[in-house]
Amino acid sequence: MKLTLISMAFFGVALMDAAAANAFVVGVEEIDYYPLHSCTNGKFFGYGRDLLDAFAKQSGHSFTYT
């Protein structure tokens, strides 16, 4: 019984943290695979970024590209 309660509490806290996340860090590589993605002078662009930025704008999330 105790183990069940502890497990439920652990998973409840884990789910609350995951649901509250709204800022994400996206690791990108300096590989030119345009139009899907490209990285020039440390700036990430292409379809991949456009897609993530559109999702972020619609859902209220934010992405930082590193």
PDBQT receptor file of N, H, CA, C and O in Angstrom, charges set to zero:
ATOM      1  N   MET A   1       0.821  -1.198   0.000  1.00  0.00    +0.000 N 
ATOM      2  CA  MET A   1       0.000   0.000   0.000  1.00  0.00    +0.000 C 
ATOM      3  C   MET A   1       0.865   1.263   0.000  1.00  0.00    +0.000 C 
ATOM      4  O   MET A   1       0.620   2.205  -0.753  1.00  0.00    +0.000 OA
ATOM      5  N   LYS A   2       1.883   1.253   0.865  1.00  0.00    +0.000 N 
ATOM      6  H   LYS A   2       2.082   0.488   1.477  1.00  0.00    +0.000 HD
ATOM      7  CA  LYS A   2       2.769   2.412   0.919  1.00  0.00    +0.000 C 
ATOM      8  C   LYS A   2       3.484   2.622  -0.408  1.00  0.00    +0.000 C 
ATOM      9  O   LYS A   2       3.620   3.753  -0.875  1.00  0.00    +0.000 OA
ATOM     10  N   LEU A   3       3.934   1.543  -1.008  1.00  0.00    +0.000 N 
ATOM     11  H   LEU A   3       3.823   0.624  -0.629  1.00  0.00    +0.000 HD
ATOM     12  CA  LEU A   3       4.653   1.632  -2.274  1.00  0.00    +0.000 C 
ATOM     13  C   LEU A   3       3.748   2.204  -3.374  1.00  0.00    +0.000 C 
ATOM     14  O   LEU A   3       4.200   2.982  -4.214  1.00  0.00    +0.000 OA
ATOM     15  N   THR A   4       2.489   1.818  -3.362  1.00  0.00    +0.000 N 
ATOM     16  H   THR A   4       2.121   1.185  -2.679  1.00  0.00    +0.000 HD
ATOM     17  CA  THR A   4       1.547   2.339  -4.346  1.00  0.00    +0.000 C 
ATOM     18  C   THR A   4       1.353   3.839  -4.173  1.00  0.00    +0.000 C 
ATOM     19  O   THR A   4       1.341   4.573  -5.161  1.00  0.00    +0.000 OA
ATOM     20  N   LEU A   5       1.203   4.301  -2.959  1.00  0.00    +0.000 N 
ATOM     21  H   LEU A   5       1.213   3.704  -2.157  1.00  0.00    +0.000 HD
ATOM     22  CA  LEU A   5       1.024   5.729  -2.696  1.00  0.00    +0.000 C 
ATOM     23  C   LEU A   5       2.277   6.524  -3.068  1.00  0.00    +0.000 C 
ATOM     24  O   LEU A   5       2.178   7.611  -3.636  1.00  0.00    +0.000 OA
ATOM     25  N   ILE A   6       3.435   5.991  -2.752  1.00  0.00    +0.000 N 
ATOM     26  H   ILE A   6       3.515   5.108  -2.290  1.00  0.00    +0.000 HD
ATOM     27  CA  ILE A   6       4.684   6.669  -3.094  1.00  0.00    +0.000 C 
ATOM     28  C   ILE A   6       4.844   6.739  -4.612  1.00  0.00    +0.000 C 
ATOM     29  O   ILE A   6       5.254   7.769  -5.147  1.00  0.00    +0.000 OA
ATOM     30  N   SER A   7       4.523   5.651  -5.304  1.00  0.00    +0.000 N 
ATOM     31  H   SER A   7       4.189   4.814  -4.869  1.00  0.00    +0.000 HD
ATOM     32  CA  SER A   7       4.616   5.632  -6.767  1.00  0.00    +0.000 C 
ATOM     33  C   SER A   7       3.648   6.635  -7.390  1.00  0.00    +0.000 C 
ATOM     34  O   SER A   7       4.012   7.346  -8.326  1.00  0.00    +0.000 OA
ATOM     35  N   MET A   8       2.442   6.697  -6.888  1.00  0.00    +0.000 N 
ATOM     36  H   MET A   8       2.146   6.120  -6.128  1.00  0.00    +0.000 HD
ATOM     37  CA  MET A   8       1.453   7.638  -7.417  1.00  0.00    +0.000 C 
ATOM     38  C   MET A   8       1.901   9.083  -7.192  1.00  0.00    +0.000 C 
ATOM     39  O   MET A   8       1.740   9.929  -8.071  1.00  0.00    +0.000 OA
ATOM     40  N   ALA A   9       2.456   9.359  -6.026  1.00  0.00    +0.000 N 
ATOM     41  H   ALA A   9       2.586   8.671  -5.312  1.00  0.00    +0.000 HD
ATOM     42  CA  ALA A   9       2.933  10.715  -5.741  1.00  0.00    +0.000 C 
ATOM     43  C   ALA A   9       4.095  11.072  -6.659  1.00  0.00    +0.000 C 
ATOM     44  O   ALA A   9       4.153  12.184  -7.182  1.00  0.00    +0.000 OA
ATOM     45  N   PHE A  10       5.009  10.150  -6.855  1.00  0.00    +0.000 N 
ATOM     46  H   PHE A  10       4.962   9.246  -6.430  1.00  0.00    +0.000 HD
ATOM     47  CA  PHE A  10       6.167  10.400  -7.721  1.00  0.00    +0.000 C 
ATOM     48  C   PHE A  10       5.727  10.707  -9.149  1.00  0.00    +0.000 C 
ATOM     49  O   PHE A  10       6.188  11.682  -9.742  1.00  0.00    +0.000 OA
ATOM     50  N   PHE A  11       4.853   9.896  -9.695  1.00  0.00    +0.000 N 
ATOM     51  H   PHE A  11       4.479   9.104  -9.213  1.00  0.00    +0.000 HD
ATOM     52  CA  PHE A  11       4.392  10.111 -11.065  1.00  0.00    +0.000 C 
ATOM     53  C   PHE A  11       3.539  11.375 -11.190  1.00  0.00    +0.000 C 
ATOM     54  O   PHE A  11       3.570  12.041 -12.225  1.00  0.00    +0.000 OA
ATOM     55  N   GLY A  12       2.792  11.703 -10.161  1.00  0.00    +0.000 N 
ATOM     56  H   GLY A  12       2.767  11.161  -9.321  1.00  0.00    +0.000 HD
ATOM     57  CA  GLY A  12       2.009  12.934 -10.180  1.00  0.00    +0.000 C 
ATOM     58  C   GLY A  12       2.887  14.166 -10.246  1.00  0.00    +0.000 C 
ATOM     59  O   GLY A  12       2.609  15.098 -11.000  1.00  0.00    +0.000 OA
ATOM     60  N   VAL A  13       3.957  14.169  -9.449  1.00  0.00    +0.000 N 
ATOM     61  H   VAL A  13       4.183  13.412  -8.836  1.00  0.00    +0.000 HD
ATOM     62  CA  VAL A  13       4.892  15.300  -9.467  1.00  0.00    +0.000 C 
ATOM     63  C   VAL A  13       5.617  15.359 -10.805  1.00  0.00    +0.000 C 
ATOM     64  O   VAL A  13       5.819  16.447 -11.344  1.00  0.00    +0.000 OA
ATOM     65  N   ALA A  14       6.007  14.229 -11.343  1.00  0.00    +0.000 N 
ATOM     66  H   ALA A  14       5.843  13.345 -10.905  1.00  0.00    +0.000 HD
ATOM     67  CA  ALA A  14       6.698  14.197 -12.635  1.00  0.00    +0.000 C 
ATOM     68  C   ALA A  14       5.803  14.728 -13.744  1.00  0.00    +0.000 C 
ATOM     69  O   ALA A  14       6.279  15.449 -14.620  1.00  0.00    +0.000 OA
ATOM     70  N   LEU A  15       4.541  14.396 -13.729  1.00  0.00    +0.000 N 
ATOM     71  H   LEU A  15       4.153  13.810 -13.017  1.00  0.00    +0.000 HD
ATOM     72  CA  LEU A  15       3.610  14.874 -14.751  1.00  0.00    +0.000 C 
ATOM     73  C   LEU A  15       3.336  16.368 -14.605  1.00  0.00    +0.000 C 
ATOM     74  O   LEU A  15       3.172  17.064 -15.607  1.00  0.00    +0.000 OA
ATOM     75  N   MET A  16       3.285  16.866 -13.385  1.00  0.00    +0.000 N 
ATOM     76  H   MET A  16       3.418  16.300 -12.571  1.00  0.00    +0.000 HD
ATOM     77  CA  MET A  16       3.065  18.296 -13.180  1.00  0.00    +0.000 C 
ATOM     78  C   MET A  16       4.226  19.107 -13.732  1.00  0.00    +0.000 C 
ATOM     79  O   MET A  16       4.013  20.148 -14.353  1.00  0.00    +0.000 OA
ATOM     80  N   ASP A  17       5.452  18.643 -13.512  1.00  0.00    +0.000 N 
ATOM     81  H   ASP A  17       5.624  17.797 -13.007  1.00  0.00    +0.000 HD
ATOM     82  CA  ASP A  17       6.614  19.351 -14.037  1.00  0.00    +0.000 C 
ATOM     83  C   ASP A  17       6.623  19.346 -15.558  1.00  0.00    +0.000 C 
ATOM     84  O   ASP A  17       6.955  20.359 -16.173  1.00  0.00    +0.000 OA
ATOM     85  N   ALA A  18       6.270  18.236 -16.170  1.00  0.00    +0.000 N 
ATOM     86  H   ALA A  18       6.001  17.413 -15.670  1.00  0.00    +0.000 HD
ATOM     87  CA  ALA A  18       6.271  18.143 -17.629  1.00  0.00    +0.000 C 
ATOM     88  C   ALA A  18       5.186  19.034 -18.233  1.00  0.00    +0.000 C 
ATOM     89  O   ALA A  18       5.401  19.635 -19.286  1.00  0.00    +0.000 OA
ATOM     90  N   ALA A  19       4.050  19.126 -17.595  1.00  0.00    +0.000 N 
ATOM     91  H   ALA A  19       3.876  18.638 -16.739  1.00  0.00    +0.000 HD
ATOM     92  CA  ALA A  19       2.962  19.931 -18.123  1.00  0.00    +0.000 C 
ATOM     93  C   ALA A  19       3.241  21.422 -17.993  1.00  0.00    +0.000 C 
ATOM     94  O   ALA A  19       2.710  22.217 -18.768  1.00  0.00    +0.000 OA
ATOM     95  N   ALA A  20       4.068  21.817 -17.023  1.00  0.00    +0.000 N 
ATOM     96  H   ALA A  20       4.500  21.172 -16.393  1.00  0.00    +0.000 HD
ATOM     97  CA  ALA A  20       4.335  23.233 -16.786  1.00  0.00    +0.000 C 
ATOM     98  C   ALA A  20       5.455  23.781 -17.668  1.00  0.00    +0.000 C 
ATOM     99  O   ALA A  20       5.654  24.994 -17.725  1.00  0.00    +0.000 OA
ATOM    100  N   ALA A  21       6.181  22.915 -18.348  1.00  0.00    +0.000 N 
ATOM    101  H   ALA A  21       6.019  21.929 -18.302  1.00  0.00    +0.000 HD
ATOM    102  CA  ALA A  21       7.303  23.372 -19.170  1.00  0.00    +0.000 C 
ATOM    103  C   ALA A  21       6.787  24.139 -20.378  1.00  0.00    +0.000 C 
ATOM    104  O   ALA A  21       5.907  23.667 -21.098  1.00  0.00    +0.000 OA
ATOM    105  N   ASN A  22       7.349  25.338 -20.593  1.00  0.00    +0.000 N 
ATOM    106  H   ASN A  22       8.064  25.721 -20.008  1.00  0.00    +0.000 HD
ATOM    107  CA  ASN A  22       6.950  26.099 -21.771  1.00  0.00    +0.000 C 
ATOM    108  C   ASN A  22       8.144  26.713 -22.491  1.00  0.00    +0.000 C 
ATOM    109  O   ASN A  22       7.975  27.359 -23.525  1.00  0.00    +0.000 OA
ATOM    110  N   ALA A  23       9.333  26.523 -21.967  1.00  0.00    +0.000 N 
ATOM    111  H   ALA A  23       9.470  25.998 -21.127  1.00  0.00    +0.000 HD
ATOM    112  CA  ALA A  23      10.549  27.005 -22.621  1.00  0.00    +0.000 C 
ATOM    113  C   ALA A  23      11.448  25.806 -22.897  1.00  0.00    +0.000 C 
ATOM    114  O   ALA A  23      11.722  25.005 -22.003  1.00  0.00    +0.000 OA
ATOM    115  N   PHE A  24      11.901  25.689 -24.134  1.00  0.00    +0.000 N 
ATOM    116  H   PHE A  24      11.678  26.339 -24.861  1.00  0.00    +0.000 HD
ATOM    117  CA  PHE A  24      12.691  24.539 -24.540  1.00  0.00    +0.000 C 
ATOM    118  C   PHE A  24      13.989  24.992 -25.189  1.00  0.00    +0.000 C 
ATOM    119  O   PHE A  24      14.036  26.035 -25.841  1.00  0.00    +0.000 OA
ATOM    120  N   VAL A  25      15.033  24.211 -25.009  1.00  0.00    +0.000 N 
ATOM    121  H   VAL A  25      14.995  23.364 -24.479  1.00  0.00    +0.000 HD
ATOM    122  CA  VAL A  25      16.311  24.442 -25.673  1.00  0.00    +0.000 C 
ATOM    123  C   VAL A  25      16.460  23.362 -26.737  1.00  0.00    +0.000 C 
ATOM    124  O   VAL A  25      16.362  22.171 -26.439  1.00  0.00    +0.000 OA
ATOM    125  N   VAL A  26      16.697  23.781 -27.977  1.00  0.00    +0.000 N 
ATOM    126  H   VAL A  26      16.777  24.748 -28.219  1.00  0.00    +0.000 HD
ATOM    127  CA  VAL A  26      16.829  22.858 -29.096  1.00  0.00    +0.000 C 
ATOM    128  C   VAL A  26      18.277  22.885 -29.565  1.00  0.00    +0.000 C 
ATOM    129  O   VAL A  26      18.783  23.936 -29.959  1.00  0.00    +0.000 OA
ATOM    130  N   GLY A  27      18.940  21.746 -29.524  1.00  0.00    +0.000 N 
ATOM    131  H   GLY A  27      18.529  20.893 -29.204  1.00  0.00    +0.000 HD
ATOM    132  CA  GLY A  27      20.311  21.654 -30.011  1.00  0.00    +0.000 C 
ATOM    133  C   GLY A  27      20.316  21.458 -31.514  1.00  0.00    +0.000 C 
ATOM    134  O   GLY A  27      19.663  20.548 -32.026  1.00  0.00    +0.000 OA
ATOM    135  N   VAL A  28      21.045  22.299 -32.220  1.00  0.00    +0.000 N 
ATOM    136  H   VAL A  28      21.575  23.037 -31.804  1.00  0.00    +0.000 HD
ATOM    137  CA  VAL A  28      21.115  22.202 -33.677  1.00  0.00    +0.000 C 
ATOM    138  C   VAL A  28      22.565  22.009 -34.098  1.00  0.00    +0.000 C 
ATOM    139  O   VAL A  28      23.489  22.444 -33.410  1.00  0.00    +0.000 OA
ATOM    140  N   GLU A  29      22.748  21.357 -35.229  1.00  0.00    +0.000 N 
ATOM    141  H   GLU A  29      21.997  21.004 -35.787  1.00  0.00    +0.000 HD
ATOM    142  CA  GLU A  29      24.092  21.124 -35.758  1.00  0.00    +0.000 C 
ATOM    143  C   GLU A  29      24.374  22.091 -36.896  1.00  0.00    +0.000 C 
ATOM    144  O   GLU A  29      23.458  22.559 -37.572  1.00  0.00    +0.000 OA
ATOM    145  N   GLU A  30      25.617  22.375 -37.093  1.00  0.00    +0.000 N 
ATOM    146  H   GLU A  30      26.361  21.995 -36.544  1.00  0.00    +0.000 HD
ATOM    147  CA  GLU A  30      26.015  23.279 -38.168  1.00  0.00    +0.000 C 
ATOM    148  C   GLU A  30      26.173  22.479 -39.463  1.00  0.00    +0.000 C 
ATOM    149  O   GLU A  30      27.276  22.296 -39.976  1.00  0.00    +0.000 OA
ATOM    150  N   ILE A  31      25.036  22.013 -39.967  1.00  0.00    +0.000 N 
ATOM    151  H   ILE A  31      24.139  22.162 -39.550  1.00  0.00    +0.000 HD
ATOM    152  CA  ILE A  31      24.990  21.214 -41.191  1.00  0.00    +0.000 C 
ATOM    153  C   ILE A  31      24.047  21.903 -42.166  1.00  0.00    +0.000 C 
ATOM    154  O   ILE A  31      22.926  22.265 -41.807  1.00  0.00    +0.000 OA
ATOM    155  N   ASP A  32      24.497  22.080 -43.382  1.00  0.00    +0.000 N 
ATOM    156  H   ASP A  32      25.407  21.787 -43.674  1.00  0.00    +0.000 HD
ATOM    157  CA  ASP A  32      23.657  22.710 -44.399  1.00  0.00    +0.000 C 
ATOM    158  C   ASP A  32      22.850  21.634 -45.116  1.00  0.00    +0.000 C 
ATOM    159  O   ASP A  32      23.385  20.890 -45.938  1.00  0.00    +0.000 OA
ATOM    160  N   TYR A  33      21.581  21.557 -44.805  1.00  0.00    +0.000 N 
ATOM    161  H   TYR A  33      21.146  22.161 -44.137  1.00  0.00    +0.000 HD
ATOM    162  CA  TYR A  33      20.668  20.618 -45.436  1.00  0.00    +0.000 C 
ATOM    163  C   TYR A  33      19.422  21.388 -45.849  1.00  0.00    +0.000 C 
ATOM    164  O   TYR A  33      18.291  20.972 -45.598  1.00  0.00    +0.000 OA
ATOM    165  N   TYR A  34      19.671  22.525 -46.493  1.00  0.00    +0.000 N 
ATOM    166  H   TYR A  34      20.589  22.863 -46.698  1.00  0.00    +0.000 HD
ATOM    167  CA  TYR A  34      18.603  23.426 -46.896  1.00  0.00    +0.000 C 
ATOM    168  C   TYR A  34      17.709  22.745 -47.931  1.00  0.00    +0.000 C 
ATOM    169  O   TYR A  34      18.255  22.085 -48.815  1.00  0.00    +0.000 OA
ATOM    170  N   PRO A  35      16.435  22.848 -47.892  1.00  0.00    +0.000 N 
ATOM    171  CA  PRO A  35      15.588  23.792 -47.183  1.00  0.00    +0.000 C 
ATOM    172  C   PRO A  35      15.119  23.314 -45.816  1.00  0.00    +0.000 C 
ATOM    173  O   PRO A  35      14.424  24.051 -45.118  1.00  0.00    +0.000 OA
ATOM    174  N   LEU A  36      15.485  22.087 -45.414  1.00  0.00    +0.000 N 
ATOM    175  H   LEU A  36      16.050  21.488 -45.981  1.00  0.00    +0.000 HD
ATOM    176  CA  LEU A  36      15.018  21.602 -44.122  1.00  0.00    +0.000 C 
ATOM    177  C   LEU A  36      15.673  22.342 -42.962  1.00  0.00    +0.000 C 
ATOM    178  O   LEU A  36      14.987  22.779 -42.038  1.00  0.00    +0.000 OA
ATOM    179  N   HIS A  37      16.982  22.484 -43.004  1.00  0.00    +0.000 N 
ATOM    180  H   HIS A  37      17.539  22.129 -43.755  1.00  0.00    +0.000 HD
ATOM    181  CA  HIS A  37      17.664  23.256 -41.978  1.00  0.00    +0.000 C 
ATOM    182  C   HIS A  37      19.039  23.663 -42.463  1.00  0.00    +0.000 C 
ATOM    183  O   HIS A  37      19.651  23.001 -43.302  1.00  0.00    +0.000 OA
ATOM    184  N   SER A  38      19.505  24.762 -41.916  1.00  0.00    +0.000 N 
ATOM    185  H   SER A  38      19.008  25.300 -41.234  1.00  0.00    +0.000 HD
ATOM    186  CA  SER A  38      20.825  25.265 -42.261  1.00  0.00    +0.000 C 
ATOM    187  C   SER A  38      21.318  26.118 -41.111  1.00  0.00    +0.000 C 
ATOM    188  O   SER A  38      20.526  26.706 -40.375  1.00  0.00    +0.000 OA
ATOM    189  N   CYS A  39      22.609  26.182 -40.963  1.00  0.00    +0.000 N 
ATOM    190  H   CYS A  39      23.253  25.704 -41.561  1.00  0.00    +0.000 HD
ATOM    191  CA  CYS A  39      23.192  26.990 -39.909  1.00  0.00    +0.000 C 
ATOM    192  C   CYS A  39      24.349  27.775 -40.508  1.00  0.00    +0.000 C 
ATOM    193  O   CYS A  39      25.343  27.197 -40.949  1.00  0.00    +0.000 OA
ATOM    194  N   THR A  40      24.212  29.089 -40.520  1.00  0.00    +0.000 N 
ATOM    195  H   THR A  40      23.404  29.559 -40.162  1.00  0.00    +0.000 HD
ATOM    196  CA  THR A  40      25.240  29.952 -41.070  1.00  0.00    +0.000 C 
ATOM    197  C   THR A  40      25.568  31.028 -40.051  1.00  0.00    +0.000 C 
ATOM    198  O   THR A  40      24.680  31.723 -39.558  1.00  0.00    +0.000 OA
ATOM    199  N   ASN A  41      26.856  31.163 -39.739  1.00  0.00    +0.000 N 
ATOM    200  H   ASN A  41      27.578  30.598 -40.140  1.00  0.00    +0.000 HD
ATOM    201  CA  ASN A  41      27.308  32.153 -38.755  1.00  0.00    +0.000 C 
ATOM    202  C   ASN A  41      26.572  32.028 -37.425  1.00  0.00    +0.000 C 
ATOM    203  O   ASN A  41      26.256  33.034 -36.788  1.00  0.00    +0.000 OA
ATOM    204  N   GLY A  42      26.302  30.803 -37.011  1.00  0.00    +0.000 N 
ATOM    205  H   GLY A  42      26.558  29.986 -37.528  1.00  0.00    +0.000 HD
ATOM    206  CA  GLY A  42      25.637  30.557 -35.735  1.00  0.00    +0.000 C 
ATOM    207  C   GLY A  42      24.137  30.806 -35.738  1.00  0.00    +0.000 C 
ATOM    208  O   GLY A  42      23.510  30.739 -34.680  1.00  0.00    +0.000 OA
ATOM    209  N   LYS A  43      23.546  31.088 -36.881  1.00  0.00    +0.000 N 
ATOM    210  H   LYS A  43      24.055  31.142 -37.740  1.00  0.00    +0.000 HD
ATOM    211  CA  LYS A  43      22.099  31.334 -36.966  1.00  0.00    +0.000 C 
ATOM    212  C   LYS A  43      21.426  30.143 -37.649  1.00  0.00    +0.000 C 
ATOM    213  O   LYS A  43      21.791  29.757 -38.759  1.00  0.00    +0.000 OA
ATOM    214  N   PHE A  44      20.444  29.573 -36.969  1.00  0.00    +0.000 N 
ATOM    215  H   PHE A  44      20.146  29.886 -36.066  1.00  0.00    +0.000 HD
ATOM    216  CA  PHE A  44      19.701  28.412 -37.457  1.00  0.00    +0.000 C 
ATOM    217  C   PHE A  44      18.470  28.889 -38.222  1.00  0.00    +0.000 C 
ATOM    218  O   PHE A  44      17.714  29.718 -37.717  1.00  0.00    +0.000 OA
ATOM    219  N   PHE A  45      18.262  28.380 -39.426  1.00  0.00    +0.000 N 
ATOM    220  H   PHE A  45      18.877  27.706 -39.837  1.00  0.00    +0.000 HD
ATOM    221  CA  PHE A  45      17.090  28.747 -40.209  1.00  0.00    +0.000 C 
ATOM    222  C   PHE A  45      16.695  27.595 -41.110  1.00  0.00    +0.000 C 
ATOM    223  O   PHE A  45      17.400  26.590 -41.204  1.00  0.00    +0.000 OA
ATOM    224  N   GLY A  46      15.555  27.756 -41.775  1.00  0.00    +0.000 N 
ATOM    225  H   GLY A  46      14.983  28.572 -41.699  1.00  0.00    +0.000 HD
ATOM    226  CA  GLY A  46      15.034  26.729 -42.663  1.00  0.00    +0.000 C 
ATOM    227  C   GLY A  46      13.666  26.261 -42.204  1.00  0.00    +0.000 C 
ATOM    228  O   GLY A  46      13.082  26.832 -41.283  1.00  0.00    +0.000 OA
ATOM    229  N   TYR A  47      13.155  25.221 -42.847  1.00  0.00    +0.000 N 
ATOM    230  H   TYR A  47      13.629  24.756 -43.595  1.00  0.00    +0.000 HD
ATOM    231  CA  TYR A  47      11.817  24.719 -42.562  1.00  0.00    +0.000 C 
ATOM    232  C   TYR A  47      11.684  24.242 -41.118  1.00  0.00    +0.000 C 
ATOM    233  O   TYR A  47      10.659  24.485 -40.480  1.00  0.00    +0.000 OA
ATOM    234  N   GLY A  48      12.701  23.573 -40.602  1.00  0.00    +0.000 N 
ATOM    235  H   GLY A  48      13.533  23.376 -41.120  1.00  0.00    +0.000 HD
ATOM    236  CA  GLY A  48      12.653  23.067 -39.226  1.00  0.00    +0.000 C 
ATOM    237  C   GLY A  48      12.414  24.188 -38.226  1.00  0.00    +0.000 C 
ATOM    238  O   GLY A  48      11.581  24.059 -37.329  1.00  0.00    +0.000 OA
ATOM    239  N   ARG A  49      13.140  25.280 -38.381  1.00  0.00    +0.000 N 
ATOM    240  H   ARG A  49      13.817  25.385 -39.110  1.00  0.00    +0.000 HD
ATOM    241  CA  ARG A  49      12.958  26.416 -37.478  1.00  0.00    +0.000 C 
ATOM    242  C   ARG A  49      11.592  27.064 -37.690  1.00  0.00    +0.000 C 
ATOM    243  O   ARG A  49      10.910  27.415 -36.727  1.00  0.00    +0.000 OA
ATOM    244  N   ASP A  50      11.199  27.219 -38.944  1.00  0.00    +0.000 N 
ATOM    245  H   ASP A  50      11.753  26.934 -39.726  1.00  0.00    +0.000 HD
ATOM    246  CA  ASP A  50       9.888  27.826 -39.226  1.00  0.00    +0.000 C 
ATOM    247  C   ASP A  50       8.764  27.019 -38.587  1.00  0.00    +0.000 C 
ATOM    248  O   ASP A  50       7.822  27.586 -38.034  1.00  0.00    +0.000 OA
ATOM    249  N   LEU A  51       8.866  25.705 -38.664  1.00  0.00    +0.000 N 
ATOM    250  H   LEU A  51       9.631  25.245 -39.113  1.00  0.00    +0.000 HD
ATOM    251  CA  LEU A  51       7.849  24.834 -38.092  1.00  0.00    +0.000 C 
ATOM    252  C   LEU A  51       7.804  24.961 -36.572  1.00  0.00    +0.000 C 
ATOM    253  O   LEU A  51       6.727  25.098 -35.992  1.00  0.00    +0.000 OA
ATOM    254  N   LEU A  52       8.965  24.916 -35.928  1.00  0.00    +0.000 N 
ATOM    255  H   LEU A  52       9.840  24.805 -36.400  1.00  0.00    +0.000 HD
ATOM    256  CA  LEU A  52       9.003  25.038 -34.471  1.00  0.00    +0.000 C 
ATOM    257  C   LEU A  52       8.542  26.418 -34.006  1.00  0.00    +0.000 C 
ATOM    258  O   LEU A  52       7.840  26.527 -33.000  1.00  0.00    +0.000 OA
ATOM    259  N   ASP A  53       8.930  27.473 -34.730  1.00  0.00    +0.000 N 
ATOM    260  H   ASP A  53       9.500  27.383 -35.546  1.00  0.00    +0.000 HD
ATOM    261  CA  ASP A  53       8.506  28.817 -34.361  1.00  0.00    +0.000 C 
ATOM    262  C   ASP A  53       6.992  28.994 -34.513  1.00  0.00    +0.000 C 
ATOM    263  O   ASP A  53       6.362  29.657 -33.690  1.00  0.00    +0.000 OA
ATOM    264  N   ALA A  54       6.412  28.410 -35.552  1.00  0.00    +0.000 N 
ATOM    265  H   ALA A  54       6.923  27.872 -36.221  1.00  0.00    +0.000 HD
ATOM    266  CA  ALA A  54       4.956  28.482 -35.737  1.00  0.00    +0.000 C 
ATOM    267  C   ALA A  54       4.234  27.739 -34.613  1.00  0.00    +0.000 C 
ATOM    268  O   ALA A  54       3.218  28.210 -34.101  1.00  0.00    +0.000 OA
ATOM    269  N   PHE A  55       4.765  26.576 -34.233  1.00  0.00    +0.000 N 
ATOM    270  H   PHE A  55       5.590  26.193 -34.649  1.00  0.00    +0.000 HD
ATOM    271  CA  PHE A  55       4.185  25.826 -33.120  1.00  0.00    +0.000 C 
ATOM    272  C   PHE A  55       4.291  26.624 -31.825  1.00  0.00    +0.000 C 
ATOM    273  O   PHE A  55       3.337  26.685 -31.051  1.00  0.00    +0.000 OA
ATOM    274  N   ALA A  56       5.458  27.239 -31.588  1.00  0.00    +0.000 N 
ATOM    275  H   ALA A  56       6.234  27.189 -32.217  1.00  0.00    +0.000 HD
ATOM    276  CA  ALA A  56       5.657  28.016 -30.366  1.00  0.00    +0.000 C 
ATOM    277  C   ALA A  56       4.689  29.192 -30.299  1.00  0.00    +0.000 C 
ATOM    278  O   ALA A  56       4.134  29.486 -29.240  1.00  0.00    +0.000 OA
ATOM    279  N   LYS A  57       4.493  29.851 -31.409  1.00  0.00    +0.000 N 
ATOM    280  H   LYS A  57       4.944  29.613 -32.269  1.00  0.00    +0.000 HD
ATOM    281  CA  LYS A  57       3.594  31.011 -31.447  1.00  0.00    +0.000 C 
ATOM    282  C   LYS A  57       2.153  30.591 -31.158  1.00  0.00    +0.000 C 
ATOM    283  O   LYS A  57       1.430  31.289 -30.446  1.00  0.00    +0.000 OA
ATOM    284  N   GLN A  58       1.742  29.458 -31.708  1.00  0.00    +0.000 N 
ATOM    285  H   GLN A  58       2.329  28.892 -32.286  1.00  0.00    +0.000 HD
ATOM    286  CA  GLN A  58       0.368  28.995 -31.536  1.00  0.00    +0.000 C 
ATOM    287  C   GLN A  58       0.120  28.450 -30.127  1.00  0.00    +0.000 C 
ATOM    288  O   GLN A  58      -0.973  28.611 -29.584  1.00  0.00    +0.000 OA
ATOM    289  N   SER A  59       1.129  27.808 -29.535  1.00  0.00    +0.000 N 
ATOM    290  H   SER A  59       2.017  27.677 -29.976  1.00  0.00    +0.000 HD
ATOM    291  CA  SER A  59       0.916  27.124 -28.261  1.00  0.00    +0.000 C 
ATOM    292  C   SER A  59       1.412  27.893 -27.043  1.00  0.00    +0.000 C 
ATOM    293  O   SER A  59       1.151  27.485 -25.911  1.00  0.00    +0.000 OA
ATOM    294  N   GLY A  60       2.123  28.997 -27.255  1.00  0.00    +0.000 N 
ATOM    295  H   GLY A  60       2.335  29.328 -28.174  1.00  0.00    +0.000 HD
ATOM    296  CA  GLY A  60       2.620  29.768 -26.118  1.00  0.00    +0.000 C 
ATOM    297  C   GLY A  60       3.942  29.273 -25.579  1.00  0.00    +0.000 C 
ATOM    298  O   GLY A  60       4.355  29.694 -24.499  1.00  0.00    +0.000 OA
ATOM    299  N   HIS A  61       4.613  28.403 -26.287  1.00  0.00    +0.000 N 
ATOM    300  H   HIS A  61       4.278  28.060 -27.164  1.00  0.00    +0.000 HD
ATOM    301  CA  HIS A  61       5.927  27.922 -25.883  1.00  0.00    +0.000 C 
ATOM    302  C   HIS A  61       7.010  28.821 -26.480  1.00  0.00    +0.000 C 
ATOM    303  O   HIS A  61       6.733  29.681 -27.316  1.00  0.00    +0.000 OA
ATOM    304  N   SER A  62       8.228  28.606 -26.039  1.00  0.00    +0.000 N 
ATOM    305  H   SER A  62       8.453  27.907 -25.360  1.00  0.00    +0.000 HD
ATOM    306  CA  SER A  62       9.354  29.321 -26.646  1.00  0.00    +0.000 C 
ATOM    307  C   SER A  62      10.517  28.347 -26.837  1.00  0.00    +0.000 C 
ATOM    308  O   SER A  62      10.712  27.426 -26.044  1.00  0.00    +0.000 OA
ATOM    309  N   PHE A  63      11.276  28.569 -27.896  1.00  0.00    +0.000 N 
ATOM    310  H   PHE A  63      11.117  29.317 -28.540  1.00  0.00    +0.000 HD
ATOM    311  CA  PHE A  63      12.424  27.732 -28.214  1.00  0.00    +0.000 C 
ATOM    312  C   PHE A  63      13.677  28.584 -28.276  1.00  0.00    +0.000 C 
ATOM    313  O   PHE A  63      13.665  29.685 -28.824  1.00  0.00    +0.000 OA
ATOM    314  N   THR A  64      14.755  28.068 -27.711  1.00  0.00    +0.000 N 
ATOM    315  H   THR A  64      14.765  27.173 -27.265  1.00  0.00    +0.000 HD
ATOM    316  CA  THR A  64      16.068  28.674 -27.827  1.00  0.00    +0.000 C 
ATOM    317  C   THR A  64      16.928  27.686 -28.598  1.00  0.00    +0.000 C 
ATOM    318  O   THR A  64      17.044  26.523 -28.212  1.00  0.00    +0.000 OA
ATOM    319  N   TYR A  65      17.523  28.140 -29.672  1.00  0.00    +0.000 N 
ATOM    320  H   TYR A  65      17.429  29.085 -29.986  1.00  0.00    +0.000 HD
ATOM    321  CA  TYR A  65      18.314  27.265 -30.544  1.00  0.00    +0.000 C 
ATOM    322  C   TYR A  65      19.776  27.415 -30.186  1.00  0.00    +0.000 C 
ATOM    323  O   TYR A  65      20.329  28.514 -30.228  1.00  0.00    +0.000 OA
ATOM    324  N   THR A  66      20.400  26.302 -29.834  1.00  0.00    +0.000 N 
ATOM    325  H   THR A  66      19.952  25.409 -29.801  1.00  0.00    +0.000 HD
ATOM    326  CA  THR A  66      21.813  26.307 -29.436  1.00  0.00    +0.000 C 
ATOM    327  C   THR A  66      22.600  25.355 -30.297  1.00  0.00    +0.000 C 
ATOM    328  O   THR A  66      23.810  25.216 -30.117  1.00  0.00    +0.000 OA
TER     329      THR A  66
